[in-house]
Amino acid sequence: MPYYVLFYDVVDDYVTRRAPFRQEHLKLAADAHARGEIVMGGAFADPANKVLIVFRGEDRSVAESFARKDPYVINGLVTRWEVRPWTVVIGGADTVPPAAPKP
């Protein structure tokens, strides 16, 4: 199954402003993770100005649907979002570990 990455650009005071919506956002994410849609996700630090969430699904609509329901998007904490297909070469569930180098 393909991977898709959801990128968020967030407001300058994102860490402070997200507090009232954080539990609802985390529930949405936990439910998507339990269904196998979200592989991993989190916010960048220093500066905390972007978020990256990795999805697996038949198409990009899984990630797009998440963004449209996310309280961070709905309440204006996300200034821009984008979904991009991601080709995993190493480390994904469908990749084959590389052969060990020969001595």
N, C-alpha and C positions, 0 to 999 in steps of 0.2 A: 504494500500500500504506500502511496506517495507521501512525502512530507511537505508541509507548508509552514512558512514562518510568518507570524503576525508581528509587525513592528508598530509601536506606538511612539509618537513624539508627544511629550507631556508638558504641561504648564510649569513655569519656573518654581512655584511653591507646591509642587505636586505632593511631596512627602507629607506636608502639613494638611493640604486640602483633601487628600484622599481619606482621611480618618473616618468621616461619617459614612463613607461608601465601602470601606475596606471589607467588612464582613460579608456583605452581599457579593462583592467582586470575588472574594476567596471561595464562597460557596459555589458561584457559577463556575469557577475554575476547577474546584474539587470535583464537582459533578461531571464536568467534561473529562477530567483525568480518569475518573472511575469508569466512564464509558469507553476509555481508550482513545479519546480524541486528542487530548493534550498529553504530550510526552514530557515536557518540562517548560518552565517559564520563570521569568523574574525581571526585575528592574536593574538597569545599570546604575552604578554608583560613581560618585566623584567625576562629573556631576550626575545627579539623578534626573536625567532628562529624556531617557528612552526606556522602553520596555520591549522585551523579545519573548514571544511564546511560540513553541514548536508544536505543531499539530500533525496528526496522521489522519488521512481520510481519502475517500475516493476522488474528491476534488476540493477546490479552494473554498467551497461554500461552507464547510464546517468552521473554518477560521473566520470567514466573513460573518456568519451567523453569530458567533461568539462576540465579535466586536460590536455588532449592532445591539446586542442585549446587555453589554457590559455597562454597569453603572458609572464607570470612569469615563466612558465615551458619552453616555447619555447626559451626564452632569458637567460636561465641558472640561474635564481634566486632561483629556486627550485632544491635542490640537490637530493631529493628523494621524491616520493609520493606513497601513498598506499590507497586503498579503502577497507573498512571493513563493513560488515553488522552490523547493530546496533539494538539490541532489546530494544525498549523503554518500560519501565514498568510504569512510572509515567510522565504525562504531555504531551504525544503525542496526536494527533488528534483521535487516535483509542483506547486510554486507558479510562478506567472507573475510575472516582475519587473514592478513598477509602471511605468506610463508616466511618462516624464520630464515635469516640469511645463512648461507652455507659458510663454514669456517674456511 
